[in-house]
Structures are given as structure tokens and as C-alpha cells.
Amino acid sequence: MNLDHIRSFCHSLPFVSEEFPFNQTTLVFKVGGKMFVLVDIYQAERITLKSSPSEVEELTERYEWITRGFHMNKTHWLTLDLSSLHASQSMVENLMLTSYNLVYQGLTKKTRQELENR
């Protein structure tokens, strides 16, 4: 999975925007102004995404290529090493979708309505 695929997948989801809020290399995908995927444009083999605390615990124990979020809250964020031979595209896409859904559902009702009424 490369940067183009990550970008294409993220933009296939409703109301997604992208920006570089931290520096010129960390691309951040947001919904409703909230981050759900971070990727370095020069090292796209690692992505960081939001997850539930129980899923963070389970996935980091089960898979060597999944670690607690790099430079993020270790309880709610995961970093995936996509260069691992064990990182399947479908699992990564499912985790990105889960991240999106967690963030979207966490938006205020007002923000969700504003997005849906655009």
C-alpha cells in the first residue's frame, strides 16, 4: 500500500479533508476538523490512526507490525508498519475505516449535521 492508495481510500469516505498541520511532510486526513489518519509523505510505509483502547491493546499484542501510536496518545492511537509482509491491504483499509468511524461518531451532533447539509 502506497501514499496514493492511502489518499484514495481516505478520500473515498465522506467529508474528508487533508492538510499539513504539523510540518511539510506529515499528511493528516481529517473529518469534521478531527484527525483520523496521519502519514509521512516520504515514508508512507508507516501510518498512524485512531482506535478504541481495547482494540489498541488487542492489536498490539497480536501483531508485531502494529504498535502504539508514534508521538500520539498510546491509549487511542496505533502505528502500522505497512512494509511488513503480514500487513494485508484489507486489514489496513478496515482499520482506517474504523478510525474514520470513531472520529466521525465522536463529532458533535451540530458538526455532523453541518457536514451532512453541505
N, C-alpha and C positions, 0 to 999 in steps of 0.2 A: 504494500500500500504506500503510495507516494503523496506528496503535498497536493497535487491536482485531484487525486481521488478523495482525500480528506475534505478539501474545499468543496468539491462537487457534492459529496454526501451531505455536508453541513448545510449547503445552500438548497438542498432538496427539501429541507424542513421549513415550515412556515415561520415567517417573521425574523429570520436570521440575518444578522449583520456581522461584518468583520472589521477589525481595526487593530492598530498597533499602540496600545495604551502605555506599554512599559518601555519599549525600545524599538529599534528599527528591524529587529529580527523575530520577535515573538508575536506571531499572529494569533489573535484572540477572536473566537466566534462567540457571539452573544445572542440572547433572545431577551427582549424587553430590557436591554441595558445590563443584563447579568451574564457573566461568563459561563460557558459550558464546555468549551474545548480550547486548549492552548497548544500551539505547535511552533517550534523554531523553524523558520523557512529554510534554513541551511542545514538543519539536522532533523528532517521530518520523520526519521525513524523512531522518534520519541514524541508521544503526545500525552498531555495531562487532561484529565476530565473528572467531572464531579460524579460522586457515587454515594450511596447510603452507607452509614457506618458499618452495618452488618455485612454489606457486600464488600467493602474495603477489607474488612477482616478476613472474610472467606476467600476472596480472590488472591490476596497477597500471601495467604498460607498455601493455597493450591498451586499457583503458577509462579515460576521463577521470573518470568518476563513481565510480571505486574508487581509494582512496588507502590508504596505510599507516595502521595503527590510530592514531586520535587518543588521546593520553595512554596508549598501550599499547606493548608491545614491537613495534617496527616489523617484526621478522622473522616474527612469528607471528600478527599481527592485521591485519584490514582494516577500513576505514570506508567504508560505501557511502552515496552521496548519492541517496536514493530520489526526490528531486524531479527528477532528470534524466529527460528524455524517453526516454533509452536504457535505463533500468533496468527490465528486464522482471520481472514478478512471478515467473515460473517460475525465472528465474536466481537471484533473491534467495532464493526458497524453497530452491533446490538448495544455495546457499552456506550458508544457515542449517542445513540438514540435514548438510552436510559438517562444519560447525563442531561440531554436536552429536556426530556420529560420532567425530571426532578426540578430543574431550574424553572421551566415554564409553569409547573404546578405551584412553585413557590412564589411566583409573582403575585402582586396584589390583584384582587378582582378588577379594580379600576384599570390597571395596566393591561391585563389580559383583554378587557373589553375594548380599550383603545387600540390594541393591536388588531383585534378581530374586526373592528369597524373601519379600518383603513380602506 
